[in-house]
Amino acid sequence: MPWITVQLLAGRTVEQKKELVAALTRETSRVCGCGTDAVQIVIEDVQKDNWGIGGILASEKFPGPPSPYGSGDPRFKTQT
């Protein structure tokens, strides 16, 4: 029985979470050869103040609300 835990910065909509759960369930079932009823997924919303990236809090690195663009957001560019 596959159990999947997904940690995301808080702020995703219920619709985004539904889509993520459906996609993860479908693909996990396909790859693992189990029924979709066997796949369990937990989504943990993590506040930006509780997530560190590159030595600073996510709330400092990404001020403001979450972007609807996800990782395609220009705020996620790698800093050199």
PyMOL Python script that loads the backbone (N, CA, C, O; Angstrom):
from pymol import cmd

cmd.read_pdbstr("""\
ATOM      1  N   MET A   1       0.835  -1.176   0.000  1.00  0.00           N
ATOM      2  CA  MET A   1       0.000   0.000   0.000  1.00  0.00           C
ATOM      3  C   MET A   1       0.883   1.244   0.000  1.00  0.00           C
ATOM      4  O   MET A   1       1.489   1.554   1.026  1.00  0.00           O
ATOM      5  N   PRO A   2       0.975   1.964  -1.112  1.00  0.00           N
ATOM      6  CA  PRO A   2       1.803   3.170  -1.164  1.00  0.00           C
ATOM      7  C   PRO A   2       1.212   4.304  -0.329  1.00  0.00           C
ATOM      8  O   PRO A   2       0.021   4.605  -0.420  1.00  0.00           O
ATOM      9  N   TRP A   3       2.054   4.919   0.475  1.00  0.00           N
ATOM     10  CA  TRP A   3       1.697   6.112   1.227  1.00  0.00           C
ATOM     11  C   TRP A   3       2.604   7.227   0.746  1.00  0.00           C
ATOM     12  O   TRP A   3       3.824   7.067   0.717  1.00  0.00           O
ATOM     13  N   ILE A   4       2.036   8.328   0.378  1.00  0.00           N
ATOM     14  CA  ILE A   4       2.798   9.463  -0.139  1.00  0.00           C
ATOM     15  C   ILE A   4       2.519  10.671   0.735  1.00  0.00           C
ATOM     16  O   ILE A   4       1.365  10.976   1.034  1.00  0.00           O
ATOM     17  N   THR A   5       3.577  11.358   1.143  1.00  0.00           N
ATOM     18  CA  THR A   5       3.443  12.618   1.875  1.00  0.00           C
ATOM     19  C   THR A   5       4.002  13.729   1.000  1.00  0.00           C
ATOM     20  O   THR A   5       5.129  13.648   0.512  1.00  0.00           O
ATOM     21  N   VAL A   6       3.202  14.761   0.812  1.00  0.00           N
ATOM     22  CA  VAL A   6       3.598  15.908  -0.008  1.00  0.00           C
ATOM     23  C   VAL A   6       3.631  17.130   0.900  1.00  0.00           C
ATOM     24  O   VAL A   6       2.640  17.451   1.556  1.00  0.00           O
ATOM     25  N   GLN A   7       4.768  17.806   0.936  1.00  0.00           N
ATOM     26  CA  GLN A   7       4.871  19.040   1.704  1.00  0.00           C
ATOM     27  C   GLN A   7       4.935  20.198   0.712  1.00  0.00           C
ATOM     28  O   GLN A   7       5.774  20.223  -0.189  1.00  0.00           O
ATOM     29  N   LEU A   8       4.030  21.152   0.900  1.00  0.00           N
ATOM     30  CA  LEU A   8       3.941  22.321   0.030  1.00  0.00           C
ATOM     31  C   LEU A   8       3.887  23.581   0.875  1.00  0.00           C
ATOM     32  O   LEU A   8       3.381  23.568   1.997  1.00  0.00           O
ATOM     33  N   LEU A   9       4.409  24.662   0.330  1.00  0.00           N
ATOM     34  CA  LEU A   9       4.176  25.933   0.986  1.00  0.00           C
ATOM     35  C   LEU A   9       2.676  26.186   0.972  1.00  0.00           C
ATOM     36  O   LEU A   9       2.018  25.988  -0.050  1.00  0.00           O
ATOM     37  N   ALA A  10       2.140  26.618   2.093  1.00  0.00           N
ATOM     38  CA  ALA A  10       0.702  26.834   2.229  1.00  0.00           C
ATOM     39  C   ALA A  10       0.212  27.846   1.204  1.00  0.00           C
ATOM     40  O   ALA A  10       0.935  28.757   0.801  1.00  0.00           O
ATOM     41  N   GLY A  11      -1.041  27.658   0.795  1.00  0.00           N
ATOM     42  CA  GLY A  11      -1.656  28.628  -0.102  1.00  0.00           C
ATOM     43  C   GLY A  11      -2.246  28.032  -1.368  1.00  0.00           C
ATOM     44  O   GLY A  11      -2.877  28.749  -2.145  1.00  0.00           O
ATOM     45  N   ARG A  12      -2.056  26.730  -1.596  1.00  0.00           N
ATOM     46  CA  ARG A  12      -2.651  26.098  -2.780  1.00  0.00           C
ATOM     47  C   ARG A  12      -4.152  25.987  -2.591  1.00  0.00           C
ATOM     48  O   ARG A  12      -4.635  25.849  -1.467  1.00  0.00           O
ATOM     49  N   THR A  13      -4.884  26.049  -3.684  1.00  0.00           N
ATOM     50  CA  THR A  13      -6.338  25.934  -3.615  1.00  0.00           C
ATOM     51  C   THR A  13      -6.741  24.473  -3.468  1.00  0.00           C
ATOM     52  O   THR A  13      -5.948  23.566  -3.720  1.00  0.00           O
ATOM     53  N   VAL A  14      -7.982  24.264  -3.057  1.00  0.00           N
ATOM     54  CA  VAL A  14      -8.514  22.910  -2.974  1.00  0.00           C
ATOM     55  C   VAL A  14      -8.500  22.270  -4.362  1.00  0.00           C
ATOM     56  O   VAL A  14      -8.220  21.078  -4.484  1.00  0.00           O
ATOM     57  N   GLU A  15      -8.790  23.026  -5.383  1.00  0.00           N
ATOM     58  CA  GLU A  15      -8.773  22.482  -6.752  1.00  0.00           C
ATOM     59  C   GLU A  15      -7.375  22.009  -7.141  1.00  0.00           C
ATOM     60  O   GLU A  15      -7.239  20.955  -7.761  1.00  0.00           O
ATOM     61  N   GLN A  16      -6.338  22.761  -6.792  1.00  0.00           N
ATOM     62  CA  GLN A  16      -4.961  22.349  -7.085  1.00  0.00           C
ATOM     63  C   GLN A  16      -4.621  21.064  -6.336  1.00  0.00           C
ATOM     64  O   GLN A  16      -3.976  20.173  -6.888  1.00  0.00           O
ATOM     65  N   LYS A  17      -5.050  20.969  -5.092  1.00  0.00           N
ATOM     66  CA  LYS A  17      -4.775  19.772  -4.294  1.00  0.00           C
ATOM     67  C   LYS A  17      -5.519  18.560  -4.858  1.00  0.00           C
ATOM     68  O   LYS A  17      -4.970  17.459  -4.893  1.00  0.00           O
ATOM     69  N   LYS A  18      -6.760  18.755  -5.298  1.00  0.00           N
ATOM     70  CA  LYS A  18      -7.517  17.659  -5.914  1.00  0.00           C
ATOM     71  C   LYS A  18      -6.805  17.147  -7.158  1.00  0.00           C
ATOM     72  O   LYS A  18      -6.688  15.939  -7.362  1.00  0.00           O
ATOM     73  N   GLU A  19      -6.333  18.065  -7.982  1.00  0.00           N
ATOM     74  CA  GLU A  19      -5.630  17.676  -9.205  1.00  0.00           C
ATOM     75  C   GLU A  19      -4.340  16.930  -8.889  1.00  0.00           C
ATOM     76  O   GLU A  19      -4.019  15.938  -9.543  1.00  0.00           O
ATOM     77  N   LEU A  20      -3.600  17.403  -7.892  1.00  0.00           N
ATOM     78  CA  LEU A  20      -2.360  16.755  -7.487  1.00  0.00           C
ATOM     79  C   LEU A  20      -2.635  15.352  -6.959  1.00  0.00           C
ATOM     80  O   LEU A  20      -1.943  14.405  -7.331  1.00  0.00           O
ATOM     81  N   VAL A  21      -3.639  15.209  -6.095  1.00  0.00           N
ATOM     82  CA  VAL A  21      -3.980  13.897  -5.537  1.00  0.00           C
ATOM     83  C   VAL A  21      -4.401  12.935  -6.644  1.00  0.00           C
ATOM     84  O   VAL A  21      -3.996  11.772  -6.637  1.00  0.00           O
ATOM     85  N   ALA A  22      -5.202  13.400  -7.587  1.00  0.00           N
ATOM     86  CA  ALA A  22      -5.641  12.536  -8.694  1.00  0.00           C
ATOM     87  C   ALA A  22      -4.453  12.076  -9.538  1.00  0.00           C
ATOM     88  O   ALA A  22      -4.354  10.899  -9.883  1.00  0.00           O
ATOM     89  N   ALA A  23      -3.556  13.001  -9.869  1.00  0.00           N
ATOM     90  CA  ALA A  23      -2.398  12.654 -10.703  1.00  0.00           C
ATOM     91  C   ALA A  23      -1.448  11.706  -9.975  1.00  0.00           C
ATOM     92  O   ALA A  23      -0.987  10.725 -10.560  1.00  0.00           O
ATOM     93  N   LEU A  24      -1.151  11.987  -8.713  1.00  0.00           N
ATOM     94  CA  LEU A  24      -0.259  11.113  -7.948  1.00  0.00           C
ATOM     95  C   LEU A  24      -0.864   9.727  -7.769  1.00  0.00           C
ATOM     96  O   LEU A  24      -0.161   8.722  -7.868  1.00  0.00           O
ATOM     97  N   THR A  25      -2.158   9.672  -7.509  1.00  0.00           N
ATOM     98  CA  THR A  25      -2.836   8.387  -7.337  1.00  0.00           C
ATOM     99  C   THR A  25      -2.783   7.582  -8.626  1.00  0.00           C
ATOM    100  O   THR A  25      -2.428   6.403  -8.611  1.00  0.00           O
ATOM    101  N   ARG A  26      -3.129   8.208  -9.728  1.00  0.00           N
ATOM    102  CA  ARG A  26      -3.148   7.531 -11.027  1.00  0.00           C
ATOM    103  C   ARG A  26      -1.766   6.979 -11.386  1.00  0.00           C
ATOM    104  O   ARG A  26      -1.637   5.811 -11.753  1.00  0.00           O
ATOM    105  N   GLU A  27      -0.752   7.808 -11.281  1.00  0.00           N
ATOM    106  CA  GLU A  27       0.594   7.387 -11.686  1.00  0.00           C
ATOM    107  C   GLU A  27       1.213   6.399 -10.709  1.00  0.00           C
ATOM    108  O   GLU A  27       1.920   5.483 -11.131  1.00  0.00           O
ATOM    109  N   THR A  28       0.966   6.561  -9.423  1.00  0.00           N
ATOM    110  CA  THR A  28       1.481   5.599  -8.447  1.00  0.00           C
ATOM    111  C   THR A  28       0.856   4.234  -8.675  1.00  0.00           C
ATOM    112  O   THR A  28       1.549   3.218  -8.626  1.00  0.00           O
ATOM    113  N   SER A  29      -0.439   4.202  -8.921  1.00  0.00           N
ATOM    114  CA  SER A  29      -1.136   2.951  -9.204  1.00  0.00           C
ATOM    115  C   SER A  29      -0.561   2.280 -10.447  1.00  0.00           C
ATOM    116  O   SER A  29      -0.343   1.069 -10.467  1.00  0.00           O
ATOM    117  N   ARG A  30      -0.320   3.076 -11.478  1.00  0.00           N
ATOM    118  CA  ARG A  30       0.223   2.541 -12.734  1.00  0.00           C
ATOM    119  C   ARG A  30       1.630   1.968 -12.534  1.00  0.00           C
ATOM    120  O   ARG A  30       1.916   0.850 -12.963  1.00  0.00           O
ATOM    121  N   VAL A  31       2.488   2.723 -11.893  1.00  0.00           N
ATOM    122  CA  VAL A  31       3.885   2.316 -11.729  1.00  0.00           C
ATOM    123  C   VAL A  31       4.017   1.152 -10.753  1.00  0.00           C
ATOM    124  O   VAL A  31       4.802   0.233 -10.990  1.00  0.00           O
ATOM    125  N   CYS A  32       3.264   1.181  -9.667  1.00  0.00           N
ATOM    126  CA  CYS A  32       3.387   0.152  -8.635  1.00  0.00           C
ATOM    127  C   CYS A  32       2.515  -1.072  -8.886  1.00  0.00           C
ATOM    128  O   CYS A  32       2.655  -2.093  -8.213  1.00  0.00           O
ATOM    129  N   GLY A  33       1.617  -0.960  -9.858  1.00  0.00           N
ATOM    130  CA  GLY A  33       0.755  -2.090 -10.174  1.00  0.00           C
ATOM    131  C   GLY A  33      -0.261  -2.401  -9.099  1.00  0.00           C
ATOM    132  O   GLY A  33      -0.602  -3.563  -8.877  1.00  0.00           O
ATOM    133  N   CYS A  34      -0.744  -1.377  -8.435  1.00  0.00           N
ATOM    134  CA  CYS A  34      -1.752  -1.571  -7.385  1.00  0.00           C
ATOM    135  C   CYS A  34      -3.024  -0.817  -7.782  1.00  0.00           C
ATOM    136  O   CYS A  34      -3.023  -0.006  -8.709  1.00  0.00           O
ATOM    137  N   GLY A  35      -4.086  -1.100  -7.069  1.00  0.00           N
ATOM    138  CA  GLY A  35      -5.327  -0.376  -7.314  1.00  0.00           C
ATOM    139  C   GLY A  35      -5.249   1.038  -6.774  1.00  0.00           C
ATOM    140  O   GLY A  35      -4.485   1.320  -5.850  1.00  0.00           O
ATOM    141  N   THR A  36      -6.038   1.919  -7.351  1.00  0.00           N
ATOM    142  CA  THR A  36      -6.030   3.305  -6.874  1.00  0.00           C
ATOM    143  C   THR A  36      -6.506   3.408  -5.424  1.00  0.00           C
ATOM    144  O   THR A  36      -6.108   4.326  -4.707  1.00  0.00           O
ATOM    145  N   ASP A  37      -7.348   2.480  -4.992  1.00  0.00           N
ATOM    146  CA  ASP A  37      -7.828   2.498  -3.609  1.00  0.00           C
ATOM    147  C   ASP A  37      -6.716   2.221  -2.604  1.00  0.00           C
ATOM    148  O   ASP A  37      -6.871   2.511  -1.418  1.00  0.00           O
ATOM    149  N   ALA A  38      -5.605   1.667  -3.059  1.00  0.00           N
ATOM    150  CA  ALA A  38      -4.490   1.353  -2.167  1.00  0.00           C
ATOM    151  C   ALA A  38      -3.585   2.558  -1.918  1.00  0.00           C
ATOM    152  O   ALA A  38      -2.806   2.559  -0.965  1.00  0.00           O
ATOM    153  N   VAL A  39      -3.680   3.581  -2.762  1.00  0.00           N
ATOM    154  CA  VAL A  39      -2.784   4.738  -2.675  1.00  0.00           C
ATOM    155  C   VAL A  39      -3.351   5.746  -1.668  1.00  0.00           C
ATOM    156  O   VAL A  39      -4.500   6.175  -1.776  1.00  0.00           O
ATOM    157  N   GLN A  40      -2.519   6.109  -0.693  1.00  0.00           N
ATOM    158  CA  GLN A  40      -2.909   7.103   0.301  1.00  0.00           C
ATOM    159  C   GLN A  40      -1.961   8.286   0.207  1.00  0.00           C
ATOM    160  O   GLN A  40      -0.746   8.112   0.118  1.00  0.00           O
ATOM    161  N   ILE A  41      -2.515   9.481   0.225  1.00  0.00           N
ATOM    162  CA  ILE A  41      -1.724  10.703   0.077  1.00  0.00           C
ATOM    163  C   ILE A  41      -2.083  11.670   1.191  1.00  0.00           C
ATOM    164  O   ILE A  41      -3.258  11.896   1.482  1.00  0.00           O
ATOM    165  N   VAL A  42      -1.064  12.232   1.806  1.00  0.00           N
ATOM    166  CA  VAL A  42      -1.234  13.268   2.817  1.00  0.00           C
ATOM    167  C   VAL A  42      -0.570  14.534   2.291  1.00  0.00           C
ATOM    168  O   VAL A  42       0.587  14.508   1.873  1.00  0.00           O
ATOM    169  N   ILE A  43      -1.301  15.630   2.314  1.00  0.00           N
ATOM    170  CA  ILE A  43      -0.730  16.927   1.920  1.00  0.00           C
ATOM    171  C   ILE A  43      -0.536  17.740   3.188  1.00  0.00           C
ATOM    172  O   ILE A  43      -1.474  17.977   3.949  1.00  0.00           O
ATOM    173  N   GLU A  44       0.693  18.156   3.393  1.00  0.00           N
ATOM    174  CA  GLU A  44       1.024  18.988   4.554  1.00  0.00           C
ATOM    175  C   GLU A  44       1.300  20.406   4.064  1.00  0.00           C
ATOM    176  O   GLU A  44       2.260  20.643   3.332  1.00  0.00           O
ATOM    177  N   ASP A  45       0.451  21.342   4.474  1.00  0.00           N
ATOM    178  CA  ASP A  45       0.684  22.745   4.163  1.00  0.00           C
ATOM    179  C   ASP A  45       1.660  23.312   5.183  1.00  0.00           C
ATOM    180  O   ASP A  45       1.408  23.263   6.387  1.00  0.00           O
ATOM    181  N   VAL A  46       2.757  23.842   4.705  1.00  0.00           N
ATOM    182  CA  VAL A  46       3.786  24.392   5.580  1.00  0.00           C
ATOM    183  C   VAL A  46       3.811  25.908   5.386  1.00  0.00           C
ATOM    184  O   VAL A  46       3.927  26.404   4.265  1.00  0.00           O
ATOM    185  N   GLN A  47       3.701  26.619   6.482  1.00  0.00           N
ATOM    186  CA  GLN A  47       3.765  28.077   6.410  1.00  0.00           C
ATOM    187  C   GLN A  47       5.166  28.518   5.995  1.00  0.00           C
ATOM    188  O   GLN A  47       6.152  27.865   6.338  1.00  0.00           O
ATOM    189  N   LYS A  48       5.254  29.611   5.266  1.00  0.00           N
ATOM    190  CA  LYS A  48       6.551  30.102   4.777  1.00  0.00           C
ATOM    191  C   LYS A  48       7.534  30.367   5.914  1.00  0.00           C
ATOM    192  O   LYS A  48       8.743  30.218   5.734  1.00  0.00           O
ATOM    193  N   ASP A  49       7.026  30.757   7.079  1.00  0.00           N
ATOM    194  CA  ASP A  49       7.909  31.012   8.219  1.00  0.00           C
ATOM    195  C   ASP A  49       8.512  29.740   8.786  1.00  0.00           C
ATOM    196  O   ASP A  49       9.433  29.806   9.600  1.00  0.00           O
ATOM    197  N   ASN A  50       8.005  28.571   8.366  1.00  0.00           N
ATOM    198  CA  ASN A  50       8.493  27.282   8.865  1.00  0.00           C
ATOM    199  C   ASN A  50       9.271  26.507   7.818  1.00  0.00           C
ATOM    200  O   ASN A  50       9.470  25.303   7.977  1.00  0.00           O
ATOM    201  N   TRP A  51       9.721  27.166   6.745  1.00  0.00           N
ATOM    202  CA  TRP A  51      10.426  26.489   5.654  1.00  0.00           C
ATOM    203  C   TRP A  51      11.664  27.309   5.321  1.00  0.00           C
ATOM    204  O   TRP A  51      11.568  28.501   5.031  1.00  0.00           O
ATOM    205  N   GLY A  52      12.817  26.668   5.363  1.00  0.00           N
ATOM    206  CA  GLY A  52      14.055  27.359   5.016  1.00  0.00           C
ATOM    207  C   GLY A  52      14.563  26.930   3.653  1.00  0.00           C
ATOM    208  O   GLY A  52      14.512  25.750   3.307  1.00  0.00           O
ATOM    209  N   ILE A  53      15.047  27.879   2.889  1.00  0.00           N
ATOM    210  CA  ILE A  53      15.606  27.617   1.562  1.00  0.00           C
ATOM    211  C   ILE A  53      16.910  28.400   1.443  1.00  0.00           C
ATOM    212  O   ILE A  53      16.916  29.627   1.539  1.00  0.00           O
ATOM    213  N   GLY A  54      17.992  27.695   1.238  1.00  0.00           N
ATOM    214  CA  GLY A  54      19.274  28.369   1.051  1.00  0.00           C
ATOM    215  C   GLY A  54      19.691  29.223   2.235  1.00  0.00           C
ATOM    216  O   GLY A  54      20.360  30.242   2.060  1.00  0.00           O
ATOM    217  N   GLY A  55      19.303  28.820   3.441  1.00  0.00           N
ATOM    218  CA  GLY A  55      19.748  29.525   4.633  1.00  0.00           C
ATOM    219  C   GLY A  55      18.843  30.649   5.095  1.00  0.00           C
ATOM    220  O   GLY A  55      19.137  31.300   6.098  1.00  0.00           O
ATOM    221  N   ILE A  56      17.739  30.897   4.384  1.00  0.00           N
ATOM    222  CA  ILE A  56      16.802  31.928   4.821  1.00  0.00           C
ATOM    223  C   ILE A  56      15.379  31.363   4.804  1.00  0.00           C
ATOM    224  O   ILE A  56      15.114  30.349   4.159  1.00  0.00           O
ATOM    225  N   LEU A  57      14.490  32.014   5.505  1.00  0.00           N
ATOM    226  CA  LEU A  57      13.108  31.577   5.522  1.00  0.00           C
ATOM    227  C   LEU A  57      12.437  31.845   4.175  1.00  0.00           C
ATOM    228  O   LEU A  57      12.727  32.835   3.503  1.00  0.00           O
ATOM    229  N   ALA A  58      11.554  30.956   3.806  1.00  0.00           N
ATOM    230  CA  ALA A  58      10.818  31.123   2.543  1.00  0.00           C
ATOM    231  C   ALA A  58      10.008  32.416   2.554  1.00  0.00           C
ATOM    232  O   ALA A  58       9.784  33.016   1.503  1.00  0.00           O
ATOM    233  N   SER A  59       9.569  32.847   3.732  1.00  0.00           N
ATOM    234  CA  SER A  59       8.806  34.098   3.827  1.00  0.00           C
ATOM    235  C   SER A  59       9.652  35.303   3.438  1.00  0.00           C
ATOM    236  O   SER A  59       9.116  36.315   2.987  1.00  0.00           O
ATOM    237  N   GLU A  60      10.965  35.206   3.607  1.00  0.00           N
ATOM    238  CA  GLU A  60      11.862  36.280   3.184  1.00  0.00           C
ATOM    239  C   GLU A  60      12.212  36.149   1.705  1.00  0.00           C
ATOM    240  O   GLU A  60      12.272  37.142   0.981  1.00  0.00           O
ATOM    241  N   LYS A  61      12.440  34.923   1.269  1.00  0.00           N
ATOM    242  CA  LYS A  61      12.832  34.687  -0.119  1.00  0.00           C
ATOM    243  C   LYS A  61      11.677  34.942  -1.077  1.00  0.00           C
ATOM    244  O   LYS A  61      11.881  35.461  -2.174  1.00  0.00           O
ATOM    245  N   PHE A  62      10.453  34.576  -0.662  1.00  0.00           N
ATOM    246  CA  PHE A  62       9.270  34.709  -1.508  1.00  0.00           C
ATOM    247  C   PHE A  62       8.185  35.479  -0.765  1.00  0.00           C
ATOM    248  O   PHE A  62       7.181  34.888  -0.368  1.00  0.00           O
ATOM    249  N   PRO A  63       8.362  36.778  -0.568  1.00  0.00           N
ATOM    250  CA  PRO A  63       7.336  37.529   0.149  1.00  0.00           C
ATOM    251  C   PRO A  63       6.041  37.579  -0.667  1.00  0.00           C
ATOM    252  O   PRO A  63       6.052  37.482  -1.894  1.00  0.00           O
ATOM    253  N   GLY A  64       4.950  37.729   0.039  1.00  0.00           N
ATOM    254  CA  GLY A  64       3.659  37.810  -0.628  1.00  0.00           C
ATOM    255  C   GLY A  64       2.999  36.452  -0.732  1.00  0.00           C
ATOM    256  O   GLY A  64       3.536  35.449  -0.261  1.00  0.00           O
ATOM    257  N   PRO A  65       1.819  36.428  -1.358  1.00  0.00           N
ATOM    258  CA  PRO A  65       1.063  35.172  -1.475  1.00  0.00           C
ATOM    259  C   PRO A  65       1.718  34.214  -2.457  1.00  0.00           C
ATOM    260  O   PRO A  65       2.527  34.637  -3.283  1.00  0.00           O
ATOM    261  N   PRO A  66       1.380  32.924  -2.382  1.00  0.00           N
ATOM    262  CA  PRO A  66       1.915  31.965  -3.346  1.00  0.00           C
ATOM    263  C   PRO A  66       1.500  32.332  -4.761  1.00  0.00           C
ATOM    264  O   PRO A  66       0.412  32.860  -4.986  1.00  0.00           O
ATOM    265  N   SER A  67       2.365  32.051  -5.691  1.00  0.00           N
ATOM    266  CA  SER A  67       2.071  32.344  -7.089  1.00  0.00           C
ATOM    267  C   SER A  67       1.218  31.248  -7.703  1.00  0.00           C
ATOM    268  O   SER A  67       1.405  30.073  -7.386  1.00  0.00           O
ATOM    269  N   PRO A  68       0.278  31.612  -8.581  1.00  0.00           N
ATOM    270  CA  PRO A  68      -0.491  30.583  -9.290  1.00  0.00           C
ATOM    271  C   PRO A  68       0.348  29.831 -10.308  1.00  0.00           C
ATOM    272  O   PRO A  68      -0.113  28.843 -10.880  1.00  0.00           O
ATOM    273  N   TYR A  69       1.584  30.287 -10.544  1.00  0.00           N
ATOM    274  CA  TYR A  69       2.456  29.661 -11.532  1.00  0.00           C
ATOM    275  C   TYR A  69       3.307  28.544 -10.956  1.00  0.00           C
ATOM    276  O   TYR A  69       4.005  27.863 -11.707  1.00  0.00           O
ATOM    277  N   GLY A  70       3.269  28.335  -9.640  1.00  0.00           N
ATOM    278  CA  GLY A  70       4.070  27.280  -9.025  1.00  0.00           C
ATOM    279  C   GLY A  70       5.550  27.504  -9.268  1.00  0.00           C
ATOM    280  O   GLY A  70       6.036  28.630  -9.159  1.00  0.00           O
ATOM    281  N   SER A  71       6.275  26.431  -9.598  1.00  0.00           N
ATOM    282  CA  SER A  71       7.722  26.540  -9.771  1.00  0.00           C
ATOM    283  C   SER A  71       8.107  27.303 -11.037  1.00  0.00           C
ATOM    284  O   SER A  71       9.280  27.633 -11.214  1.00  0.00           O
ATOM    285  N   GLY A  72       7.153  27.590 -11.919  1.00  0.00           N
ATOM    286  CA  GLY A  72       7.432  28.409 -13.099  1.00  0.00           C
ATOM    287  C   GLY A  72       7.453  29.891 -12.776  1.00  0.00           C
ATOM    288  O   GLY A  72       7.700  30.724 -13.648  1.00  0.00           O
ATOM    289  N   ASP A  73       7.194  30.213 -11.529  1.00  0.00           N
ATOM    290  CA  ASP A  73       7.170  31.594 -11.073  1.00  0.00           C
ATOM    291  C   ASP A  73       8.576  32.185 -11.182  1.00  0.00           C
ATOM    292  O   ASP A  73       9.544  31.531 -10.793  1.00  0.00           O
ATOM    293  N   PRO A  74       8.707  33.393 -11.697  1.00  0.00           N
ATOM    294  CA  PRO A  74      10.030  34.007 -11.802  1.00  0.00           C
ATOM    295  C   PRO A  74      10.709  34.217 -10.455  1.00  0.00           C
ATOM    296  O   PRO A  74      11.923  34.412 -10.406  1.00  0.00           O
ATOM    297  N   ARG A  75       9.943  34.180  -9.353  1.00  0.00           N
ATOM    298  CA  ARG A  75      10.565  34.315  -8.021  1.00  0.00           C
ATOM    299  C   ARG A  75      11.411  33.098  -7.675  1.00  0.00           C
ATOM    300  O   ARG A  75      12.219  33.158  -6.749  1.00  0.00           O
ATOM    301  N   PHE A  76      11.241  31.982  -8.407  1.00  0.00           N
ATOM    302  CA  PHE A  76      11.959  30.752  -8.115  1.00  0.00           C
ATOM    303  C   PHE A  76      13.261  30.636  -8.906  1.00  0.00           C
ATOM    304  O   PHE A  76      13.871  29.566  -8.910  1.00  0.00           O
ATOM    305  N   LYS A  77      13.702  31.691  -9.569  1.00  0.00           N
ATOM    306  CA  LYS A  77      14.957  31.631 -10.320  1.00  0.00           C
ATOM    307  C   LYS A  77      16.118  31.337  -9.378  1.00  0.00           C
ATOM    308  O   LYS A  77      16.164  31.832  -8.252  1.00  0.00           O
ATOM    309  N   THR A  78      17.053  30.524  -9.857  1.00  0.00           N
ATOM    310  CA  THR A  78      18.229  30.210  -9.064  1.00  0.00           C
ATOM    311  C   THR A  78      19.100  31.448  -8.939  1.00  0.00           C
ATOM    312  O   THR A  78      19.424  32.103  -9.930  1.00  0.00           O
ATOM    313  N   GLN A  79      19.471  31.754  -7.711  1.00  0.00           N
ATOM    314  CA  GLN A  79      20.338  32.902  -7.481  1.00  0.00           C
ATOM    315  C   GLN A  79      21.786  32.450  -7.489  1.00  0.00           C
ATOM    316  O   GLN A  79      22.133  31.436  -6.883  1.00  0.00           O
ATOM    317  N   THR A  80      22.628  33.205  -8.177  1.00  0.00           N
ATOM    318  CA  THR A  80      24.048  32.856  -8.239  1.00  0.00           C
ATOM    319  C   THR A  80      24.899  33.838  -7.504  1.00  0.00           C
ATOM    320  O   THR A  80      26.120  33.686  -7.461  1.00  0.00           O
TER     321      THR A  80
END
""", "prot")
cmd.dss("prot")
cmd.show_as("cartoon", "prot")
cmd.util.cbc("prot")
cmd.orient("prot")
